[in-house]
Every structure is written in C-alpha cells, then in structure tokens.
Amino acid sequence: MDPAALVGLILLFCIIIGIVSSVPIAIVIGVASFLAAVPILGPEQAALVSAQRIFTGINSFPLLAIPLFVLAGVIMNNGGIASRLVDAAKVLTGRAPASLAQTNVVANTMFGAVSGAAVAAAAAVGSVMNNRMVKEGYDRPFAAAVNIASAPAGMLIPPSNTFIVYSLVSSTSIAALFMAGAIPGVMWALACMVVVYLYSRRQPGRLRSEDRISFSDGLRVIGRAVPSLLMIVVVVGGILGGFFTATESAAIAVVYCLVLSACYRSIKVGDLPDILINAGRTTAIVMLLVGVSTSLSFTMAYARIPDLISETVLGLTDSRVLILILMMLVLILVGTFMDPTPAILIFVPIFLPIATEFGIDPVHFGAMVVMNLSLGVITPPVGNVLFVGSRLANLRIEPVITKLWPFLFAIVAMLFLVVFIPQLSLWLPTALGLL
C-alpha cells in the first residue's frame, strides 16, 4: 500500500476511535502521530522522532507569549476587571432594545480583547450577567446563548493567542495578523448584536431597561474601565511601534494586570499560588496540543500527505471561489471536534500553499482561518465555550443550542464576507504599514 494512504488510514482510524471514545484530543493526536509513523520509520525510530518533534514544537521563544497571555487573562479574571467592563458596556448600550443582552455582547468583546481568551470571557462575564438577564425577563437558554456566541470575538481582536500560533506556522508578521483580526472581531460582535435586536423586536417593550444613568455617572463608570482597556493600547501599540516583541508584550501585560489588580485591591498575595496553578493548567493543555500537533504535522509531511491533498484539490477545480468555499467548509467541520490550536498546526501547512497558489495573502488567509475555527469553540461536540456557558447557566447544552442557531448563521454570514472581501482584514494592517 502507498505510504501516504496507509498513514492517512491510520490517522483517520485513530481520530474516529478517539472522538467516539471521548479521549482527550491531545492524547488522540499524540497516539495517532506515533502509530502513523511506525509503518514508515519503525517503532523505535517513530518513538524517537515523535518525542523530538514534540519538544521542538514547544521550544520556541515566540510561543512563550501564549502562557504569559494566559496568565494575564487569569489575573484579569480574578482581579475585578470583568465587573468594571460590564458596567462600562451597560453605559455604552444605554436604553437600546434588549440593552442587557447587548451589554453582554459588548462586555464579552471588551473582556475577550484584553484577555485574548474566549473561555475566560464567557466565564467572567457570564457569571455577572446570566442571573441579571433572567431577572429582567430573558429566557435563560437565550441568556446563555448570548454569552456563548459573543465570547469568541476576543479571539480575533488583538492580542490573540490563536494568531500567535498561526504566525509560527505561516512565518507571518504577528503585528500584521493582530491588526487583520480587529475588523473581523468587531463584525463578529455586530452579528451577535443584530440577532439580539431581532430577538427584542419579537418581544416589544419587555426587554427595554428602565435604568437611567446620568451623563456624569456614565463618564465615571467608563473612566473606571479605561485602565483595563488601556492594556490593549499598551500591548498592541508597543508591538506596532517596534518597542517590544509579542513575547515581551505578553510579559508587560502580566505586570500591567498585576499592578492594576493591586490598585483595585482585588487580588491578595495569598491568591497568587492559585492564579499561577490555574494558568499553568491551561498552559499545559495548550503546549501539549502544540507539541503533539507538531509531531503529527511532521508525520504527514514525511508521508507527503499535504502535497497529495494540495494536488487533488487543485485538480478538482481552478475556481478560486470554489477552492475558498471548500477550505472553509472543511475547517468548519474540523473546528467542531478539534481545538483551534491543533487545527491550525495541522491544516494550515496543507491549505496555505493552496491559498497562495490562488494569490490569497497569508495575512488575509490567517484572519479567515482563525475566524472559522473560532466557531468551533461554541459548537458541539467539543466546544469548550459552549460547555462553560451552559454550565454557568445551570443548563444542558440541548436547549442552549436551540437558541444558538441564529447567532451561528449570522456569524457564518460575517465569515463569508471576510473570506470574499479581503480588505476587511487587510485594510488596517496595510494602512499601518505592516504589509
């Protein structure tokens, strides 16, 4: 049997068995990459090469930015920042229809932007907003769906750990990728706000907040949130200005969050061990995924699977539109059962050469891929934001998914706008001289 076909069958079999058996995806990928390497390298060489590739995959200075941004996010989650952002979002949404739901969307976008983590945003904002929304007359599954659907917007708005991983795979500028995700991230939030508005139209008068905030109080509330939002300016501005690298900016973000939390008196010295442990657990999961995905990518490249897939796809059609649609559909499917990090490490080396063959800018392609895979964190069977948001609302995922469908359709519509209008992702990095 052809080595590529044999490796492909082994990988497919292992992944299917692992998913059906509910084995953690990192274990599935690690075992699959080793077993697939055995027929072409032998058991001893396969074990040695797999171990080497796992170590090589995580032995990267730019990758150090991820655990530091994770730590910054955990500090924010424990530092009283979420409540300040929720209050500021409430002022910004004012007395709009379904203003509390709109507040959830805006707060998730702001918190996700400063933390770069969708799960952290869903947990922090959802814990504040869920019960408040239910008391104001919202259906509990809908309240959970609003929180879940809007949380991933922060995965696109800089700084973003997912873009850092894409940068390592594609050798693309991190600064350009950060800026490329800003407009798609705002579009994600706007899609959620449109769905909320349409929902409010079906219940006229019920969901309009009666809270009145004076102009002076509004300024005071927004002023309390400004120091938290300034972290984005410090981190992204420093990278764009060439003052420090993405990794150095992550370290600065940690110090900034610690100082801010100390000023708020929301974190005590005794809280730091638990914060470090929580950040370490999350980092361990991400780094294990990066390591085993690097091993799998090497095995696939050794068997020439990416080349064969590229040749097959290019042989099917010469239509740029059809190729883009095909890649997006594959990534949407992949995202439903694989986290963004391993999906990028495995599929970007396959799809990026095809994209560049059709003249697609790697930065534009990165925005497409990250936005696409961000959908996976809110869809079953392994959407971690979906499960966290449902658990916070004390609901099973079935009733939440029913309310989530309109948001998914709206976000997918925005995704295809980003796919077929390159300037939505390229305008900002071009205007800033990054391309």
N, C-alpha and C positions, 0 to 999 in steps of 0.2 A: 504494500500500500504506500502511496505517496506520503512522505513525512508530514507535509502540511495538512493533508486530510486526516492522518492519524492523530496529530496534535490537536487539530480542531475538534475531532470527535471526543477525545479525552477531556478537553476543556469544557465542551458543551455538556457532556455527561456529568462531570463533577459539579458544574454550576447548577444544573437542574436538580440533581440529588441534594445539593446543599441547601437550595432555596426551599424545596419541598420539605426537607427535614428541619428547617428553621435554624440551620447552623449559621453563626455569625459570618458576615460576608468576608471579613478579613481572613478567617480560617479557610473558607471556601477557596478564595483566590490563592492563598499560600499553598494549600494542598494541591490544587489544580495545576499551578505552575510547576511544582515539583514532579507530579505524576506525568505531566505532558513532556517534561524534559527527559524523563527516563528512557523512552524508546530511541531518542536521537543522541543522547550523551552517555547513557549507562547510569545505574543507580548511584555509584559513588561520585562520579563527576557531576551528576544532576544535583545532588545534595550540596556539594561544594559550591557550584556556580550559583545555586539559589540563595545560599547564605551570603555569598559575596555580593550578589545583586541587591539583596535586602539592605545590607549595610551601606552599599554605595548609594542606594536610593535616598536614604535619610541623612547621609553625610554631606550636607550642603549648607553653606552659610546663608544664602537667601532663604532657605527653608526654615531657618531659625526664627524668622519673623512670625511664623504661624503659632508656635507655643507662646510667644510673647503677646501677640494679639489676643490669643485665648485667655491668657492671664489677665490682660487689661479688661476683657469682657466680663470675666468672673468678678473682678474688683468692682466694676460698674454695677453688676447685678446685685452686689451686696452693699453698695455704697449709697443707697438712697437716690440714685440718679434717675431711675425709672419714674418715680412719682413726680419728680420735677418736670420731666419731659411730658408726662401725661397731662399735668396741669397746663403747660405751655400749649400743648396740642389742643386742649379744650378751649383756650382763648382764641386760637387761630381758626377753629371751626365755628366758633360763635354760636349763633342760633339757627344754623342751617338745618334742613330736614335731616332727621336721624343723626343729630350732631354728636351724640355719644359714640355711635358706631364710626363716624368719620374721625372722631378723636382717637379711637383705637387704631385706625389705619395710619394717621399722621404720627402718632406716638411710636408705633412699631417701626415706621420708616426712619424716624429720627434715632430711636434706640438701636435699630439694626445698623444704621450708618456709623454710629460711634463705636459699636461693639463688633460689627462685622459678622455676627452670628445670628442666624435665624432662630435657632432653638432658644438662645438666651433672650432674644426679643419677645418671643411668644410666651416664655415663662414669666419674664419680668412684667411685661405689660398686661398679659392675660390675668395674672394674679391680682392686679389692681382693677382691671376693667370688667371682668366677667360678671361678678355679682352686681356691680353698679348698673350694668346694662340690663340685667334681668329685672332688677328693681324698677327700672324705668319703663318696663313693658316689652322688652325684646324677648323673642323666643330664644331659649337657652341654646339650642343647637345652632341657630343663626349667629348668636353672640360668639360662640366658639369658632364658627366658620370665618367670621370677620377677622378674628385674631390670628387664626391659622393662615388664611390666604394672604394677609398683608405682611406677615413676619419675614418672608424671604426677600422683600425689597432691599433690605440691608445687605444681602449677599452680593448685590450689584453695585450699590452706592459705595464709593471708597471710604475707608480702606477695606479690602475684601481678601480673605484668605484664599478663596477659590481662584481669584485671578492670579495670586502668587503661584499656585500650583500650575495653572495654565502657562504662566510665564516661564517656569522651569522647563516644561515640556517643549514649548514652541520657540524658546530663545527670543521672546518678545519683550519690549520695554514694559516694566511694571507700571511706571508712571503713565504711559500711554493707555495701558489696559484699565487702570484705575479711572482715568477720565472717560474712557469709552463706555464704562458701565454706569456713569452718572445719569444720563438721559434715559436709558432703558429702565433703570431703577425707579426713576420718577414716574415713568409710564406704567410700571407695574402697580405703583401706589394709586395712580389715577384710575386704572382699570378697576381696582377694588372700590374706589370712591364712587365711581359710576354705578356699580352694582348696588352699593348701599343706597344711593339716591333713588334708583329704580325700585328698590325694596320699600323705601319710605313712601313712594307715590302710591303703593298699594294699601298703605295704612295712613291715610291723611289725618294729620292732627295728633296722632297717637305718640309719635316719636320725636316731637319737637321739644327740646329742652326749655324749661321755664327759668333756668338760672340766668340771672343778669349780672354781668361783670362790668364794673365801671372802667373807663379808659385808664385811669391811674392804677387801679388794681391789676388790669391786664398787663400794663407795662412792667409792674413789679413782678408778676408771675413769670413773664417771658425773661425778665432780667435774671431770675433765679436759675433759668435753664441755659442761659447763654454760656456760662463757663463749661458746661458739659459739651455743648455743641462746638465750642472753640477747639476741642481736641481734633475734630476733622480738619480745621484750618491749620492747626499746628502740624499734624502728621502729613496731610496731603500737600500743604504749602511748602513744607520743608523738603519733600521729595521733588516737587516741581521746581523749586528754587535751586536744587542741587546742593542743599546744605547737608543732607544726610541720605543714606540709602533706605530702602524699605525695611531692612532688618533693624537699622539704627532707629528708624522712626517708630518701630514697634516697641523698642526699649524705652524710648521717650514717652510713648503712650502709657506704658506701665507706670512710670514715675509720675506722669501728669495725673493719672487716675488715683494713685496713692495720695498725692498731695491734695487733690480735690476732695477725696473721701475724708481725709484728716481734717480739712477745713469744715466739712459738713458735720464732722464728729459722728459719722455713721459707721465707721469701722474702728475697732479697737485692736491693739497689738495682739490680744488673745485670739482674734478672728483670723489672723494671717495663716496659721497652720492649716485650717480647714480650707481656706481660699486656695492655698498652694496645692493641697491634695486634690481638690476638685479640678483645678486647672491641669494638674498632672494626669489625672484620669482621662480627661478629654484629649490632651496632647498625645497620650499613649495610643489611644484609638486611632487618631489621625495619622500618626507616624507609622503605626503598624500597617495601616491601609496603604500609605505611600510606599513603604518598603516592599510589601508583597506584590503590589501593583507593578513596581519597577521590575521585579523578578518575572512576573507574567509577561510584561512587555518585551523583555529580553527573549524569553522562550518563543513568543510569537514572531518576533523579528528574525530569530535564528531559523525558524521553520518557513520564513518568507510569507507568512500569512497576511501581513499588511499589504505587501506587494501584490499578492494574488487577489485580495479584495479590491484594491485600487484598480487593477487591470479589468476585473469583472465589472465593476461599477461603470468605469469609463467605456467599456464595451457595450453596455446596455443602451446608453443614450449619450448624445453630445449636447443635450439641452441643459444649460446652466440652471434654469428654474427647476427642472425635474430632479437634478442632482441635489440641489439645496433642499427641496421638499423631502427627498428620500433620506438624506442625512438627518434632517430634523426629526422625522418620524422614528428613525432608528434610535436617536438619542432620547426622545420622549419615552420610548419603550424601555430603553436601558435605565433611564432615571427612575422608573417605577420600582426597580428591585436592586439598584446599586447607588451608593452614595456618590455625590459629585466628584470627590477626590479620586477614588479609583477609576471612575468612569472617564475622567479627563486623562489620567495617566495611561489608560488602555486604549481609548478610542481616538484621542486627538492625534497620536502618531499615525493612525490609519487614515483619518479623514482630512487632516491638514494638507497633506500633499495633493489630494484630490481637489481641495478648495483652491489652493494656489495654482493648480493647473488651469482652473477656470478664471483666474485673475481676481480671486477674493482676497482682500487684505487680511493678514493674520490677526490684526487687532480687531477688525470687524468680526472675523470668524470667532475670536475669543468671546466677544460680547454675546454672539448668538449661542455659543455652546454653554456658557455659564448661565444665561437666562433660561435656556432649555432645560438644563439639568437641575436648576433651582426648582422647577416644577415638581421634580421627584421627591423633594422633602415634604410635600404636602399631599402626596398621593399614596395609596396603599400599593404593595403590601409592606414596604419598609420606610415609609415617610415618617422620619423622626419628629418633625414639627407637628404632623397630624396627630400622632400618638400623645405627644406632650400637651398640645392644646386640648385634646379630648379629655385627657386625664385631669387637667386643671378645671375643666367644666363639669367633672364627675359624670361623663357620658361615655357610652360606647361609640365606636367610630362610625357605625352604620347611620344613625340619624344626622351626624355631623356631615358625612359625605353627601347626603341628600341636599343639604344647604350649600355645600361647597361647589357643586357643579357650575352654577352661574359664574362664580369667580374664576374657575378654571377656564371656561370658554372665553371670558373677557381677557384673561392673561395670555392665552394662546393667540388670540387675535392681535394683541400687542407684540407678541413674539414674532409673528409673521410680518408685521410692519418693520420690526428691527431687522429681520432677515432680508427683506427685499428693498429697504431704503437704507443703504449703507451710511448715509450722512447722519442718521440718528445716533450712531455710535462713533463715527469718525469726525464729526464736525468739531467737537470740543477738543480732542487731542490735536487736531490739525490747527485750530485757532490758537492753541497754546504753544505751537511749535514743536510738538512731540512726535510728529510724523513728517 
